[in-house]
Amino acid sequence: MIEYSTLIQTVGSLVAAADSDETQRAVKAVITAVASGLDEAERHQLAAAVPGAFRDAADVRGPTAQIDSDGALVRLVSDGTGCPQERARFYAQAVLSTLAEAEPELIRTIAQRLPVSEDLFEPIDQGVPPRGSGVPIRLTPRLLDPDEVTRELHRLPGWEGDEHRLRRTVVLPPDRVRPLRDAVARAEREMTHHAQVEQEDGTVTFEVWTHSLNRVTDLDVELARRINAAVDRVGSHG
């Protein structure tokens, strides 16, 4: 079982928490969100692996929730903390990656049950997100009006959308999907900004918007550019 102080200090450092209270709220929200997607036996396994102060968070009653993507889990964490989804994703990754170091068997159970990406279990290694909105320190999101979005879409091959969402669907051989997902994940970590991703066989659909503003901003355009660059590299077997 991971020690309370280790969990709090590690997660707090990764997410640049304002104080230990913020870290505690984040850890509880992630544990509760994960537990809601597990069956009763798996919830007991989770409760046994976390410090005593967080066992109540794993004591979720009722049927198993439908968690079918990273986005579904992140939304639960966002609801539990009241923070934007960009930051909620970092909370989830910070907690799960910290548990992965100490409790690999537990993480295997969670990974088998919840169809979320491997990225959520990997260490945050590209710097920490800022407090507040969850956007990068050097990048301030600027809302784009419809005309600006239209102009940007002309410069973004494969993308469509409006001032609320940008979308691109990519069709690749099945063996190129994982390299693409990995390349996009690296870009997301560098930006501290994330796309919503849906995958089916060799088809991957990316949807980007700034959750805290519920609109498309210049951050989303930049992420779309980086996704295009990743598609070009992977399509060339890079």
C-alpha positions as CSV (number, residue, x, y, z in Angstrom):
1,M,0.0,0.0,0.0
2,I,1.3,3.4,-0.9
3,E,1.9,5.8,2.0
4,Y,-0.4,8.8,2.4
5,S,2.5,11.3,2.5
6,T,4.1,9.8,-0.6
7,L,0.8,10.0,-2.6
8,I,0.1,13.6,-1.5
9,Q,3.6,14.9,-2.0
10,T,4.0,13.2,-5.4
11,V,0.6,14.2,-6.8
12,G,0.8,17.7,-5.4
13,S,4.2,18.2,-7.0
14,L,3.1,16.9,-10.4
15,V,-0.1,19.0,-10.6
16,A,1.5,22.1,-9.0
17,A,-1.3,22.1,-6.4
18,A,-1.8,25.3,-4.4
19,D,-1.9,23.3,-1.1
20,S,-2.5,19.9,0.4
21,D,-6.2,20.5,0.5
22,E,-6.3,20.8,-3.3
23,T,-4.2,17.7,-3.6
24,Q,-6.5,15.7,-1.3
25,R,-9.6,16.8,-3.3
26,A,-7.9,15.8,-6.5
27,V,-6.9,12.4,-5.2
28,K,-10.3,11.6,-3.8
29,A,-12.0,12.7,-7.0
30,V,-9.8,10.4,-9.1
31,I,-10.2,7.4,-6.8
32,T,-14.0,7.9,-6.8
33,A,-14.2,8.3,-10.5
34,V,-12.1,5.1,-11.1
35,A,-14.0,3.1,-8.5
36,S,-17.3,4.0,-10.1
37,G,-16.1,2.0,-13.2
38,L,-15.1,-1.1,-11.3
39,D,-17.0,-4.0,-10.0
40,E,-17.4,-4.7,-6.3
41,A,-14.3,-7.0,-6.0
42,E,-12.2,-4.5,-7.9
43,R,-13.4,-1.6,-5.7
44,H,-12.2,-3.6,-2.7
45,Q,-8.8,-4.1,-4.3
46,L,-8.6,-0.3,-4.9
47,A,-9.6,0.5,-1.3
48,A,-6.9,-1.9,0.0
49,A,-4.2,-0.3,-2.1
50,V,-4.8,3.3,-1.2
51,P,-4.1,5.0,2.2
52,G,-6.8,4.8,4.8
53,A,-7.7,8.4,4.4
54,F,-8.9,7.7,0.8
55,R,-10.6,4.3,1.3
56,D,-14.0,6.0,1.7
57,A,-13.5,7.5,-1.8
58,A,-13.2,3.9,-3.2
59,D,-16.4,2.8,-1.4
60,V,-18.7,3.6,-4.2
61,R,-22.1,2.0,-4.0
62,G,-24.4,1.0,-6.8
63,P,-23.9,-0.5,-10.3
64,T,-20.7,-0.1,-12.4
65,A,-20.6,3.2,-14.3
66,Q,-20.1,3.3,-18.0
67,I,-16.6,4.6,-18.5
68,D,-15.7,4.1,-22.2
69,S,-13.0,6.6,-22.8
70,D,-10.5,9.0,-21.3
71,G,-13.0,11.7,-21.7
72,A,-15.6,9.9,-19.7
73,L,-13.2,9.4,-16.8
74,V,-11.9,13.0,-17.0
75,R,-15.5,14.4,-16.9
76,L,-16.1,12.5,-13.7
77,V,-12.9,13.9,-12.1
78,S,-13.9,17.4,-13.4
79,D,-17.3,17.0,-11.8
80,G,-15.8,15.8,-8.6
81,T,-13.3,18.7,-8.3
82,G,-15.2,21.5,-10.1
83,C,-12.1,22.2,-12.2
84,P,-11.8,22.5,-16.0
85,Q,-11.3,19.2,-17.9
86,E,-7.8,20.0,-19.0
87,R,-6.7,20.2,-15.4
88,A,-8.9,17.2,-14.4
89,R,-7.0,15.1,-16.9
90,F,-3.7,16.0,-15.2
91,Y,-5.2,15.1,-11.8
92,A,-6.2,11.7,-13.2
93,Q,-2.8,11.1,-14.8
94,A,-0.9,12.3,-11.8
95,V,-2.8,10.0,-9.4
96,L,-2.8,6.9,-11.7
97,S,0.9,7.2,-12.7
98,T,1.8,7.6,-9.0
99,L,-0.2,4.5,-8.1
100,A,1.3,2.6,-11.0
101,E,4.8,3.0,-9.4
102,A,3.6,1.5,-6.1
103,E,0.7,-0.8,-7.1
104,P,1.3,-2.2,-10.6
105,E,-1.1,-5.1,-9.9
106,L,-3.9,-2.6,-9.1
107,I,-3.1,-0.6,-12.3
108,R,-3.3,-3.8,-14.4
109,T,-6.8,-4.4,-12.9
110,I,-7.9,-0.8,-13.7
111,A,-6.4,-1.0,-17.2
112,Q,-8.2,-4.2,-18.0
113,R,-11.6,-2.9,-16.7
114,L,-11.5,0.7,-18.1
115,P,-10.8,1.3,-21.8
116,V,-8.7,4.4,-21.3
117,S,-5.4,5.2,-23.0
118,E,-2.1,4.1,-21.7
119,D,-1.1,7.7,-21.4
120,L,-3.1,8.1,-18.2
121,F,-0.9,5.6,-16.5
122,E,2.4,7.2,-17.6
123,P,4.4,9.8,-15.7
124,I,3.9,13.4,-16.5
125,D,7.3,14.1,-17.9
126,Q,6.9,17.3,-19.9
127,G,6.6,19.8,-17.0
128,V,3.6,20.5,-14.7
129,P,0.3,22.2,-15.5
130,P,-0.4,25.6,-14.0
131,R,-3.0,26.2,-11.3
132,G,-6.4,27.5,-12.4
133,S,-7.6,26.9,-15.9
134,G,-5.2,24.1,-16.8
135,V,-3.7,25.8,-19.8
136,P,0.1,26.2,-20.3
137,I,1.8,29.0,-18.5
138,R,3.2,30.6,-21.7
139,L,0.0,30.1,-23.7
140,T,-3.1,32.1,-22.9
141,P,-6.2,30.9,-24.8
142,R,-7.7,33.4,-27.1
143,L,-11.2,32.9,-28.4
144,L,-11.5,32.8,-32.1
145,D,-14.5,34.3,-33.9
146,P,-16.3,32.4,-36.7
147,D,-14.3,34.2,-39.5
148,E,-11.0,33.5,-37.8
149,V,-11.9,29.8,-37.4
150,T,-12.8,29.7,-41.1
151,R,-9.5,31.2,-42.1
152,E,-7.6,28.7,-39.9
153,L,-9.5,25.8,-41.3
154,H,-8.3,26.7,-44.8
155,R,-4.8,26.3,-43.4
156,L,-5.5,22.9,-41.7
157,P,-5.9,20.1,-44.2
158,G,-8.4,17.5,-43.2
159,W,-10.1,19.5,-40.4
160,E,-13.6,20.8,-40.3
161,G,-15.7,22.6,-37.6
162,D,-16.8,25.9,-36.3
163,E,-16.1,28.2,-33.4
164,H,-17.2,25.5,-31.0
165,R,-15.3,22.4,-32.1
166,L,-12.6,21.4,-34.6
167,R,-12.6,17.8,-35.9
168,R,-10.4,15.6,-38.1
169,T,-10.9,11.9,-38.9
170,V,-7.8,9.9,-40.0
171,V,-7.8,6.5,-41.6
172,L,-4.6,4.5,-41.2
173,P,-3.5,0.9,-41.4
174,P,-4.2,-0.6,-37.9
175,D,-0.4,-0.9,-37.1
176,R,0.0,2.8,-37.6
177,V,-2.7,3.9,-35.1
178,R,-0.6,3.4,-32.0
179,P,2.3,5.4,-33.3
180,L,-0.1,8.2,-34.2
181,R,-1.7,8.1,-30.7
182,D,1.8,8.2,-29.1
183,A,2.9,11.1,-31.3
184,V,-0.2,13.1,-30.5
185,A,0.1,12.3,-26.8
186,R,3.6,13.8,-26.8
187,A,2.3,17.0,-28.4
188,E,-0.5,17.2,-25.9
189,R,2.0,16.9,-23.0
190,E,4.2,19.6,-24.4
191,M,1.2,21.9,-24.7
192,T,-0.7,20.8,-21.6
193,H,-3.7,20.7,-23.8
194,H,-5.6,17.6,-25.0
195,A,-7.8,16.4,-27.8
196,Q,-10.8,14.2,-27.4
197,V,-10.1,11.0,-29.3
198,E,-12.4,8.3,-30.6
199,Q,-10.9,5.2,-32.2
200,E,-12.4,2.3,-34.2
201,D,-10.2,-0.2,-36.0
202,G,-8.0,2.0,-38.3
203,T,-10.1,5.1,-37.9
204,V,-9.1,7.8,-35.4
205,T,-11.2,11.0,-34.9
206,F,-9.7,14.0,-33.1
207,E,-11.9,16.7,-31.7
208,V,-10.4,19.8,-30.1
209,W,-11.8,22.7,-28.1
210,T,-10.8,24.6,-24.9
211,H,-13.0,23.0,-22.3
212,S,-12.8,25.8,-19.7
213,L,-14.2,28.2,-22.3
214,N,-16.3,25.7,-24.3
215,R,-15.1,27.3,-27.5
216,V,-12.3,27.0,-30.0
217,T,-9.2,29.1,-29.2
218,D,-5.7,29.6,-30.6
219,L,-4.5,26.7,-28.4
220,D,-6.8,24.3,-30.4
221,V,-5.5,25.6,-33.7
222,E,-2.0,24.9,-32.5
223,L,-2.9,21.5,-31.3
224,A,-4.6,20.7,-34.7
225,R,-1.4,21.8,-36.5
226,R,0.6,19.4,-34.3
227,I,-1.8,16.6,-34.9
228,N,-1.4,17.2,-38.7
229,A,2.3,17.0,-38.3
230,A,2.0,13.7,-36.4
231,V,-0.3,12.3,-39.1
232,D,2.2,13.3,-41.8
233,R,5.1,11.7,-39.9
234,V,3.2,8.5,-39.1
235,G,1.8,8.3,-42.6
236,S,5.4,8.4,-43.9
237,H,6.2,5.6,-41.4
238,G,8.2,8.2,-39.3
